[in-house]
């Protein structure tokens, strides 16, 4: 099991420095298929149809609500792009990686 999936997001209202590039790169190694772009991480998920896409979006929304850490999502017929960043600190926090790992876990069979 991915260590990140066992963690819970911590409230972040600012006053904390974003992760340094090296720390973000290390956490990224624990994720599958996510891309690091300066102050955010993102991944595109593809599905067979709209129904599966929307089921994934709803499950992602549930996880995000439970963690109180919400991504930006671009949704199409058979794809969903998810982007995480911690807006309150203007960059990445461990919360972004925790949520990404939990979302990936949705698709493990």
Backbone bond lengths (Angstrom), bond angles and torsions (degrees), N, CA, C in turn:
res aa  C-N    CA-C-N  psi(-1)  N-CA   C-N-CA  omega(-1)  CA-C   N-CA-C  phi
1 X - - - 1.441 - - 1.529 109.67 -
2 X 1.297 115.07 141.52 1.453 121.50 178.44 1.519 109.01 -69.14
3 X 1.315 117.73 128.03 1.460 122.32 -179.49 1.521 112.19 -56.44
4 X 1.320 118.22 -34.47 1.459 121.43 -178.98 1.528 111.78 -63.08
5 X 1.324 117.74 -31.18 1.464 120.24 -177.69 1.518 112.57 -71.00
6 X 1.308 117.87 -15.60 1.465 121.01 179.62 1.528 112.36 -91.16
7 X 1.319 116.51 -4.86 1.468 120.97 -177.93 1.531 110.82 -95.11
8 X 1.310 115.38 162.29 1.462 122.91 174.88 1.525 108.51 -116.34
9 X 1.320 115.57 145.61 1.465 119.52 176.52 1.516 110.14 -66.13
10 X 1.324 114.64 145.26 1.459 121.64 177.09 1.521 108.21 -104.28
11 X 1.325 117.34 140.39 1.473 119.52 178.47 1.531 111.09 -54.58
12 X 1.310 115.65 138.45 1.464 120.48 -179.31 1.522 108.04 -138.50
13 X 1.303 115.55 106.19 1.466 121.32 -179.62 1.519 111.62 -111.66
14 X 1.310 117.11 17.70 1.456 120.23 -178.82 1.516 110.63 104.83
15 X 1.307 116.07 179.89 1.449 121.06 -179.64 1.520 113.27 77.93
16 X 1.318 117.08 4.62 1.459 123.12 179.02 1.520 107.08 -119.81
17 X 1.295 116.30 141.80 1.462 119.70 178.78 1.534 109.75 -76.94
18 X 1.348 117.76 142.36 1.463 119.54 173.78 1.527 110.11 -64.89
19 X 1.314 115.44 161.42 1.459 120.50 178.02 1.524 110.70 -60.05
20 X 1.307 115.73 142.64 1.471 120.52 172.49 1.529 107.83 -70.28
21 X 1.311 117.23 157.52 1.464 122.27 -177.86 1.523 111.99 -55.47
22 X 1.322 117.26 -40.01 1.467 120.84 -178.26 1.526 111.23 -66.67
23 X 1.326 117.23 -41.26 1.470 121.29 179.13 1.526 110.66 -66.65
24 X 1.330 116.38 -40.36 1.464 120.19 177.72 1.528 110.68 -64.06
25 X 1.319 117.14 -41.25 1.467 121.27 178.92 1.526 111.17 -63.31
26 X 1.318 117.66 -36.94 1.469 121.09 178.01 1.524 111.04 -67.11
27 X 1.321 117.33 -43.71 1.465 120.23 178.24 1.528 111.10 -66.13
28 X 1.320 116.12 -35.62 1.466 120.62 179.47 1.531 111.41 -59.64
29 X 1.316 117.41 -31.10 1.466 121.79 178.99 1.526 111.97 -62.05
30 X 1.336 117.15 -21.08 1.461 120.95 179.84 1.527 112.47 -85.89
31 X 1.334 116.57 -3.89 1.462 121.86 -179.28 1.522 110.32 -108.79
32 X 1.329 115.46 158.59 1.459 120.77 -179.37 1.526 110.30 -113.05
33 X 1.322 115.81 113.53 1.455 120.22 172.96 1.521 116.09 83.41
34 X 1.302 117.90 5.38 1.457 121.07 177.25 1.526 109.11 -84.21
35 X 1.332 115.69 148.36 1.459 121.65 -178.79 1.522 109.57 -117.19
36 X 1.312 115.23 136.04 1.458 122.65 178.94 1.518 108.32 -95.54
37 X 1.330 116.03 126.21 1.457 122.28 178.30 1.522 108.13 -132.66
38 X 1.296 116.86 91.26 1.468 124.84 -178.88 1.521 113.41 50.07
39 X 1.324 118.38 -87.80 1.460 122.13 -172.39 1.523 113.41 -106.92
40 X 1.342 117.85 15.79 1.453 120.31 -178.17 1.521 111.61 -153.36
41 X 1.332 114.65 162.32 1.457 120.86 172.19 1.525 107.02 -123.71
42 X 1.331 116.31 147.69 1.458 119.36 -179.00 1.525 110.60 -148.37
43 X 1.328 113.60 159.70 1.462 121.13 177.60 1.523 108.37 -154.04
44 X 1.338 115.64 144.06 1.464 121.75 175.48 1.524 107.86 -106.04
45 X 1.322 115.60 125.77 1.460 122.90 176.00 1.529 107.89 -105.99
46 X 1.322 117.11 138.26 1.464 120.64 177.18 1.525 109.56 -119.15
47 X 1.336 114.76 150.20 1.457 122.47 -174.92 1.523 110.47 -136.39
48 X 1.326 116.09 170.61 1.465 121.04 -179.51 1.522 112.82 -73.42
49 X 1.332 116.02 -31.94 1.461 119.01 -173.53 1.525 110.64 -158.26
50 X 1.315 114.67 178.65 1.467 121.78 -177.67 1.523 111.39 -65.73
51 X 1.330 117.00 -40.33 1.462 120.75 -179.31 1.529 111.24 -58.39
52 X 1.328 117.25 -47.09 1.464 120.77 179.36 1.529 110.81 -65.04
53 X 1.318 116.29 -38.36 1.465 120.17 177.94 1.521 110.28 -60.53
54 X 1.329 116.47 -47.91 1.462 120.00 -177.72 1.531 112.01 -68.54
55 X 1.319 117.71 -33.86 1.471 120.06 175.53 1.528 109.66 -62.23
56 X 1.328 116.57 -42.35 1.459 121.54 177.53 1.532 110.96 -63.61
57 X 1.326 116.95 -44.39 1.466 121.40 179.54 1.526 109.90 -59.84
58 X 1.326 117.07 -44.49 1.466 120.47 -179.83 1.523 111.81 -66.17
59 X 1.321 117.45 -39.46 1.466 120.28 177.31 1.527 110.36 -65.83
60 X 1.322 116.60 -38.58 1.464 121.54 176.87 1.531 110.03 -63.62
61 X 1.317 116.65 -41.84 1.464 120.61 178.43 1.528 110.63 -62.14
62 X 1.323 117.54 -38.89 1.463 121.44 179.16 1.529 110.83 -64.40
63 X 1.334 116.22 -46.79 1.474 120.28 177.57 1.530 109.96 -60.00
64 X 1.311 116.35 -45.54 1.466 121.17 -179.03 1.524 111.36 -60.67
65 X 1.312 115.88 -40.14 1.466 120.17 178.33 1.530 110.47 -65.85
66 X 1.335 117.08 -43.65 1.459 121.33 179.79 1.528 111.49 -61.86
67 X 1.318 116.87 -37.32 1.469 121.83 -178.78 1.525 112.53 -89.26
68 X 1.330 117.10 -9.93 1.463 122.91 -175.47 1.530 110.95 53.39
69 X 1.331 113.89 44.54 1.472 121.04 179.30 1.526 106.36 -146.71
70 X 1.322 116.78 114.18 1.459 121.51 -165.11 1.530 112.94 -114.82
71 X 1.334 116.68 132.89 1.466 120.30 179.55 1.522 111.70 -88.35
72 X 1.314 114.86 168.64 1.458 121.29 163.97 1.517 105.60 -89.85
73 X 1.338 116.50 138.26 1.460 120.73 179.60 1.516 109.77 -130.36
74 X 1.323 115.04 136.90 1.460 122.02 170.57 1.518 105.51 -114.34
75 X 1.327 116.14 118.93 1.464 121.44 -172.72 1.522 110.17 -114.57
76 X 1.330 115.73 133.21 1.457 122.81 174.05 1.514 109.69 -127.69
77 X 1.306 116.70 -172.53 1.466 121.76 -176.91 1.530 112.52 -53.32
78 X 1.326 117.04 -51.34 1.472 120.06 -176.01 1.526 112.63 -130.29
79 X 1.327 115.52 29.26 1.471 118.66 179.84 1.514 110.35 -152.34
80 X 1.317 114.24 154.87 1.459 121.31 175.69 1.523 107.89 -144.67
81 X 1.307 116.03 123.24 1.460 120.86 174.84 1.524 107.96 -100.75
82 X 1.323 115.55 126.98 1.457 121.80 179.97 1.517 109.10 -113.67
83 X 1.315 115.89 133.27 1.454 122.03 178.07 1.516 109.06 -129.24
84 X 1.320 114.90 128.90 1.458 121.32 176.47 1.517 110.80 -115.53
85 X 1.311 115.02 139.93 1.449 125.31 168.69 1.523 106.16 -156.55
86 X 1.296 117.90 159.56 1.461 120.61 177.07 1.518 107.35 -103.46
87 X 1.327 115.51 98.03 1.464 121.78 -173.74 1.524 112.42 -58.69
88 X 1.333 117.05 -36.36 1.468 121.10 -175.83 1.526 113.00 -61.87
89 X 1.343 116.75 -24.09 1.470 119.83 -179.49 1.523 112.40 -115.53
90 X 1.324 116.27 0.49 1.466 120.05 177.14 1.515 113.87 68.06
91 X 1.331 116.87 33.73 1.467 120.52 179.34 1.516 110.81 179.38
92 X 1.306 115.35 -158.51 1.461 120.85 -176.26 1.524 112.33 -92.01
93 X 1.321 114.68 143.78 1.461 122.27 171.83 1.529 107.52 -127.64
94 X 1.308 116.52 170.34 1.465 119.51 177.16 1.524 110.80 -60.19
95 X 1.327 118.14 -28.40 1.462 121.70 178.73 1.522 111.85 -55.02
96 X 1.323 117.00 -39.53 1.464 120.85 -179.63 1.522 111.00 -60.45
97 X 1.301 116.92 -41.39 1.461 122.22 -178.04 1.526 111.44 -75.30
98 X 1.328 116.89 -34.85 1.465 120.70 176.43 1.528 109.56 -61.49
99 X 1.318 117.06 -48.93 1.463 120.54 -179.29 1.527 111.73 -65.35
100 X 1.311 117.53 -40.43 1.465 120.50 177.87 1.523 110.69 -59.64
101 X 1.317 117.80 -43.49 1.466 121.70 179.69 1.520 110.75 -64.42
102 X 1.311 117.13 -40.27 1.473 120.43 179.53 1.520 111.78 -67.70
103 X 1.315 117.00 -35.70 1.467 120.17 177.26 1.521 110.20 -68.02
104 X 1.318 117.28 -42.94 1.475 120.30 176.39 1.521 110.75 -57.38
105 X 1.316 116.97 -36.79 1.456 121.97 -177.33 1.545 111.12 -64.45
106 X 1.306 118.30 -22.64 1.475 121.79 177.55 1.523 111.82 -58.95
107 X 1.313 116.35 -31.81 1.460 120.87 -172.67 1.527 114.26 -98.97
108 X 1.314 116.69 5.40 1.461 120.23 177.83 1.525 107.88 -80.83
109 X 1.314 116.42 127.36 1.469 119.56 179.55 1.504 111.15 -113.77
